[in-house]
Amino acid sequence: MPISNHVFLIPGKSVIITEEAARKVAAILERRETEIDLRGGTVHPEIVNIRLALQNASADPQKQRNAIENWDDEISDELSTSEAAELIGVSDRHVRQLVAQGKLSGDKRAGKLWLQRLEVEQHVNDRN
């Protein structure tokens, strides 16, 4: 079955959106990325991936298929301390403190602390 240019797959979800809406959302994300860059901030890589997927999918059906096929490869289930800190909006040290306090769980491997993406995202949602 061919993939419609109105369906965008996000891990675990399908989102149906018109091509025009995809272009609008991509433009909004691109403006926000520019604002964050101008303030010296860092744009989370998943936001960039979402914008690129929307732009690619609305541009060319083959690019859309490629974006969907590669989507899961671009998003890891685990985050480093710095990736978790960026997602939460705190310092690396604060993330390590959250783990030490038992507010987040972490797995130390090869001298590096790893956190589960879903748990970190849930922590962010609980804060808001």
N, C-alpha and C positions, 0 to 999 in steps of 0.2 A: 504494500500500500504506500503510495507516495506521501511524503510529509508535506502538509499544508504550510504555507508561509505565515499561517496564523497561529501555529502551535509551537510553543517553546518549551523544551523539557528542562526542568530544574531537578536535581537529584531528589527522587521521591515524589515529584509533582509534575503535572502538566498544566501549563498556563496558556489559555486561549486569549489571544490579543490580535487586534487588527494590525495590518501592516502600517497604517497611519499612526496608530497608537504606539507601535514599536519604535517608529522614527521619533515621535515626540518624547517618549521616555528616554531613549538613547541621547537625545539632545539635552534633556534636563540633566541626566547623569554627567554628560560631558561638561556642561556649565559648572556643576558642583565640583567636579574634579579640578577644573581650572581655578575656581575660587579657593579650594583647599591648597592647591599648589602655590597660589599667590601669597597665601598666609604662611607658607613654609611648612604646611602640614603634609601628612602622607595619606594618600588615598589607599584604602584597603584593596588588595589585589582582586578580591571577588567582585567588587563594584566594577572594576575595569573589565573583568571577564563578562559580567552581565551586560554591560554596555556594548562590548564588542560582539557578543552573541546576538544581541538585538539588531545591531547595525548589519552584521553579516547575514542574518536570517532574512531581514527585509530587503536585502540587496540581491541575493542570488540563491535559488533553491539548493544548489550543490554546496555552496558555502554553509547553508543552514544544516544540511546533513552532516557535513564535516564538523561543525561546531557541536552538534548534538552528540556525535560519536566520540568526540574528544572531551566532552564536558566533565565526565567523572574523573578523567586523568588529571584535570587541572585543579581539582578540589580534593585535598587530603582530609582524612578523618582525624588526623592529629595536627596539633599546632605546637610550634616551639614557644618558649616563654615570650620571646619578642613578638611573635605573631599574635599570641593571646593578648599581650599587653596592648597592641595596636587595636585589636578588635574591641577590647573593653574600654580603651581610652585612658590607660594608666601606665605606670612605668613597669619595666621588667621586674624590678625589686618588689613592687606591690603585688605582682602576680605570684612571685615566690612566697610572699607573706600570706596571700590567700590560700595557697597550697598548705603552708605550714599551719595555718589556722583551721584547716579542714573544710574551708568554704569551697575549694576546688580540689579535685584529685589530680595528681600528677604521677607520671611514671618516669623514673630516672634510668636512662640507658646511655651507656658510653659517655657518662659524665654530663649528659644534657637532659633537661627536664622537658617532658612532652605532656600535653593536655589533650583531652578529647574535645574536638570541635563542638559537638552538640552540647556538651556540658558548659563550655565557655559561652556559647550563644544563649543558652538558657539563663546563665548568670547575668548576661547583658539584658535580656528581656525582663528578668526579675527586678533589676535595678530601675527600669523605666516604668 
